[in-house]
Amino acid sequence: MRSKSYYWLALFMCFFAIGCDNTEDGSYVDPITIYEKVNGNWGLTNLKMVDEFAKANKIEPSEENLSTFFNYEDFKINFSVDEKNRPTSYEVTGNVPPLFAPKGYWALSSDFQQTNASAVKIYLYSDAAKTQKTDELRVTSVPGSNDEMEFQLVHSSGGTPFVTYVFKLNAIN
């Protein structure tokens, strides 16, 4: 009697294993790039200026919130891409003092999030051929399901940073 039970159990296990062999993973789609996430209109929620010298030397205050000064509450930026999700142009709108070129072209240092914890950079260019780099923004928070992004603009002298502007943005639909 036991041998029949083992026989039926073994037979059932074989049919079960064969029945689970057909794996359907769907059709191939291109992976989602950071370009797709950055694309669109962004409105400023917070702008902070960090005095790197004061911060390094523990001098207070080392940070200043600029969000409500100089009309920065009107700051908006649009990053555009083409039909293949490749970067084209960007433009800053709002009556705000420019911290970087208010319009031009852009590209990312990488299409995908880095696995080594280094920040992806947004390179800003003055020409469509992207040969004349004007600035570099360090993306410290990549947009995801919450439609928020953060990037930093670092100003340096002789290779030493002296001020960092931290932009926190929300997607505008």
Helices and strands as residue ranges (DSSP letters): H 2-19, H 34-38, E 40-51, H 52-56, E 63-65, G 72-74, E 76-81, E 87-93, E 103-108, E 120-125, E 133-141, E 148-157, E 160-172
